[in-house]
Amino acid sequence: MRQLLALFAAALLSLQAKAQLSIDITTSGGRQIPIAVVPFAGEAAQPLSVSGVVGADLARTGQFRLVSSAGVSPLPSEPSEVGFGDWQARTAEALVIGRMERQADGRVEVRFRLFDVQRQSQIASLSYVVPASQLRATAHRIADVIYEKLTGDRGVFSTRIIYVVRRAARYELQVADADGENAQTVLASDEPILSPAWSPDGAQVAYVSFDQKRPVVVVQNLALGTTRPVASFRGNNSAPAWYPSGSALAVTLTRDGNAQLYRVDASGKGDPARLTTNAGIDTESTVSPDGKWIAFTSDRGGSPQVYRMPTDGGPAQRLTFEGTYNVRPRYSPDGKLLAFVQREAGKFRIAVLELSSGQVTVLTDGGLDDSPSFAPNGKMILYETKSGGRGQLAAVSVDGRVRQRLASAAGDVRDPAWGPFGGR
């Protein structure tokens, strides 16, 4: 586990850059919605099984139980072909059918329908015409629609994650779909890359680069690949966190001595504004979604703990009291929770703090869990963990009931961050 300022240490582990992530799901209690996702008509002639991706998306949430369509003949693709009694007998409560057809211009039309089996009624029906290269993204959009219709919460299957990997002597910043597929390298360097953080619109990412042989906070436009330094002052520049407006970042600087929090303009222009002033170390900030608060890690009380203060600076309030080591806070999208890393009996685990009540719940049981990041709908937390001595990505639901392990046989990953809605 990294110590308070080990974000400067650059001890990253290895991962094959193009390796995809396989997902293992564990659930404990709670009701799962039985849903049948029938293979789409015409799908076999296409380069991707859209129904397969949709089913996998829903299953990995732990909130759905896939009902097999084996033995159903013919498989329905239109409403008139649906025999609701057959699906009721299979205990399905929801049914997804669809059709895929190649158009004259080479694009593919994907149509799907979602039914409430018990009420024998249609809940949703949509059609997309997309290039074949966009079939996976289309499947994620379909899964988002289904998830929202059946749970009432917005789906996150179309969002992306970012993480750092090391391959031999090269460090890489990887962006992938939320299911770990379609991984792309957006930055490769012989020097360490640390602490990636998405901009609120998902168009940019801030991170710590060592390309200048010292830590510098850089912002990169993902579409254009252009970069600009936003904190390149004397000493260490680290731990970027975006303000909700996207116009500024909170960073940790040592330009005036020990590590303190500052606000810098996202353009990289102007002088930084100092936010904290004390004899301890202040770092790892996170800005609340309403822009009113900054939570951060500080050892001002003698041990690393989570504190909160007004965004523009002011008196800080200590938030964590259980244990002697609580670090790396991250706000939930609704601002009601803080995820953080808690050390208990020598083990580092992901916990959440309910700000209104002060209630702390430990969600994970690994020995070296770190770097929590909320999904944009607030239902899951992405984090890094260790298994068999290797770093992996994992996710846990905010109630601790559903756990996912995103494992790569090729190597290790770390420093994950879950992107926002619409970040494409």
Residue, then its C-alpha position, 0 to 999 in steps of 0.5 A: m500500500r502506498q503511504l500518504l505521498a507514495l503517488f510520487a513513488a511510481a512503483l507501477l506493475s505490469l500489464q500487457a497493453k492489449a489484454q482484455l479484462s475478464i470479469d468474475i461476479t460474486t453476489s451475496g443475497g438480494r433479489q435478482i431480476p430474471i430476464a431472458v435475452v434472446p439471440f437476435a434474428g440475423e445476428a449470426a451473420q454479423p461480426l458481433s453478438v449484440s444480444g451476448v454483450v447485452g446479456a453480459d452487461l446485465a449479468r455482471t451487475g449482479q442484479f439480473r439472472l439470465v434465463s436460458s432460451a435453449g429449446v425455444s423454437p422458433l426464437p421470437s424476434e417480433p412481438s407477434e412471435v412471443g409466447f408469454g406463457d412459455w417465458q412465464a414457465r421459465t420464470a422470466e419476468a422480462l424478455v428482450i428480443g431483436r433483429m439485426e439487418r445489414q443495410a445497402d450502405g454497409r451499416v447495420e440496423v439493430r432493433f430491440r424490444l423489451f417486454d414485461v412478461q407478467r403483464q404481457s406488455q412492451i416496455a421499450s422499443l428502439s432502433y439504431v443504424v450504425p457502422a459495424s464498428q459501433l455494434r459493441a457501443t450499441a449493445h451497451r446503449i441497449a443494456d443502458v435502456i433495459y437497466e434503467k427501465l427495470t431498475g429506475d437507475r441510469g445504466v453505466f454500460s456506455t461509460r468508460i474506465i481509465y487505468v495505468v499499466r506497465r508493460a516491460a519498461r513502458y508505462e501506459l494509460q489505458v481507456a476501456d469500455a466499462d466492461g474492460e473491452n475495447a482497451q486503447t492506449v492514450l499515452a505511452s511513456d518510459e516514465p511513470i504515469l500516476s493518478p488519472a482523473w476524468s474531466p466532468d465532460g469526459a473529454q479530457v483527463a488529468y494525470v501526473s507525468f514524469d516525462q520531465k524527470r519530475p512530477v508534473v500535472v498534465v491535462q490531455n484532450l483524449a480526442l486530439g491527443t494534445t497535452r498541456p501542463v497545468a501544474s509544473f511548479r518547483g517541487n512536487n505537483s500531484a493528485p489532480a481533482w477536477y472542479p465540477s465546472g471543469s474550469a479548474l483543478a485541485v492539486t497538491l503542491t510542495r512549492d512553498g514547503n510541505a505538501q498543501l492543496y491549491r487550485v489551478d486553472a484548467s487552462g494552465k494559465g495564472d498563478p495557483a491559489r493556496l487552499t490549505t496552510n498547516a504544518g502537516i501534509d494535505t493531499e488526495s483531494t476530491v471536490s463535491p459534485d455541488g462544488k461547495w466542499i473539498a474532502f482530502t487526506s491530511d496528517r495534521g492530527g497526527s495520523p492520515q485521516v479524511y477532512r472536509m473544508p469549503t471549496d475556497g478554503g477555510p476551517a477543516q472538519r475531520l470526517t474519519f475517526e475509526g482506525t489510525y489510517n484513512v486516506r484517498p477520499r472520493y465523493s459519490p456522484d450525489g455527494k452523499l457518500l465518501a469512499f476511502v481506503q481504511r487500514e484495519a488490522g494491517k489490511f487496506r480495504i475500501a469503505v464508504l462514509e455516509l456524510s449525513s450520519g457519519q456511518v462507515t461501512v467497510l465494503t471489501d475484504g482484500g488485504l491491499d485494496d486502493s484507489p476507489s472511484f464511483a460509477p457515474n450512477g453511484k451504484m458501484i465503486l471501481y478500485e484496485t486490489k491485489s490477488g496472487g501478488r498481482g494488481q487487478l481491477a475490481a468493483v463493489s456495489v455501495d451496499g457491498r452485496v455485489r463484487q466484480r473482479l476484472a482480471s487480466a491473465a497478462g499482468d497487473v493494473r492500477d490507479p483506476a478511475w470511472g468516467p462520467f456519463g456521455g464521456r465519448 
